[in-house]
Amino acid sequence: MAELEVLDTGPLTTVQDLGRPGRAHLGVGRSGAADRGALRLANRLLANPEGAAALEVTLGGLRVRAHGRLVIALTGAPCPATVTDASGRNRIIGHQSVERLPDGATLWLGVPGQGLRTYVAVRGGLDVPEVLGSRSTDTLAGLGPERPSPGSLLPVGPPPRTHPLVDLAPLPWSAPGRLGELVLEVLPGPRAGWFHPGALRALCAEPYAVTADSDRVGIRLSGPRLERARDGELSSEGMVPGALQVPPSGRPTLFLADHPVTGGYPVIAVVRDRDVDRAAQARPGQRVRFRPSPAMRAASAVRLGPP
Amino acid sequence: MTPDLLRYGEGALLVELGGLAEVIALYDALTGDPPRGVTDIVPAARTVLVRFEPPASHDTVASAVRCACAVRQGGVLPADAPEVTIPVVYDGADLAAVAAHTGLTESEVVAAHTAASWTVAFCGFAPGFGYLVGGDPRLTVPRRAESRVRVPAGSVALADEFSGVYPRESPGGWQLIGRTETVVWDTHADPPALLRPGVRVRFTEATGDERGDAGMSEGARRG
């Protein structure tokens, strides 16, 4: 069986698929790739099922060696990528393209120039054992396969019957560069009413900065304080990815893939699904600007009216 | 019950209810007949979160929730709710503090804890951590002023109106009154959690020898 041998992981590399939906009532979150669109794209390029497991590499630094002839694709944060074959020849490989990783060759990923998470998918998918129906590592719950480390041998599944149709996905990088502002559309959250009437406007008025205290669980933001209109404790309630939860500090946390299943602070707004993927590519120090989605500008009520 | 239905981003609806009994009733009705497109139903203390994907929409899920609420007026558990018995050695580090806070003796705390018929209202905090309700109101105690960095797996604890069993070693701020050998979380089991919403729980006092690990093999897990 073909395998991928891990030589180096960089700051953080985990195995991710599309997670484990349907178990939140047991206290088990969905987890899965932080940038789900990037994982899906990599798998589509390789003619894998969209949810095949791949490596999620945070800020580059990954080195892996192929045992067997592999076909791979890199998506997510674009980074320098070099393949060194068994005889020592180097070849720079492309982003979002179908590439060969011959038997004995090593792949090295540098630090991405922009973005945070690069996905390395293998045709056939990573066939590590499933835990509760998924190969994803949930960093908050401590669930999932063992975290890859130097020496890990990751089995690769049999290639699917279908073959790649294109060798390149000419899609632009949708998150901005290092200095640009990342604009994320929001909808009012279920607890928008717990805040001062001007708080939603304040959220969208000035940019926030991604702090270093950010991970797969969420992005802690620094910026304008969001003032609450009512005191008191909120009973813990279900959370979703993209929820902007506001702790007593008044600075929101944007929840990502490994968010807690329930939380006890009010959610003022929710980032739209497609923008959660882009948020997952925001680097510490990057500025984020929230923009009311058209639906929000149309002042659609949070509360659903009578039928 | 007339719930408040709150939009929660593009793919979820938060149903706000009057209390735990209504939460349990709605959760039970929705899981018994899950509306099309619904991926997760997450009960909590006063709310049920319903996550969905197309073709479901806020409107289709909202009408399914309204129907479910109309059908299940009461908060009564189905008669066939599974029941588990959890033997506990009551020697927790906070047992004396709980006794002091409640004004009971330590053995009265144990008697109250074992006499009650508990029900798992919802899970949270960690995989397989069930919030048990229905206990003796005298056992309502605050969380510890400082939470512990490490609470051993199997610790039986109290906080607010709830009781719980720590599924794995983790940090925790609940008052520890005892420990059990019963395995409440096993990723190889199906379902992996013993203490799922709706499961009834009885605690028994175990002596040193019979702290059996009966829980995982009992009918409740299959149920």
Interface residues (C-beta under 8 A of the other chain):
Chain A: P21 G22 R23 A24 H25 L26 G27 V28 R30 V131 L132 A141 G142 L143 L187 P188 G189 P190 S235 S236 E237 G238 M239 V240 G242 A243 P260 V261 T262 V267 V270 V271 R272 D273 S300 A301 V302 R303 L304 P307
Chain B: D4 L5 L6 R7 Y8 G9 E10 G11 A12 L13 L14 Y27 T31 T39 D40 I41 V42 P43 A44 A45 R46 T47 V48 L49 R51 H58 D59 A62 S63 R66 F122 C123 G124 F125 A126 P127 G128 F129 G130 R168 T187 P191 P192 A193 R196 P197
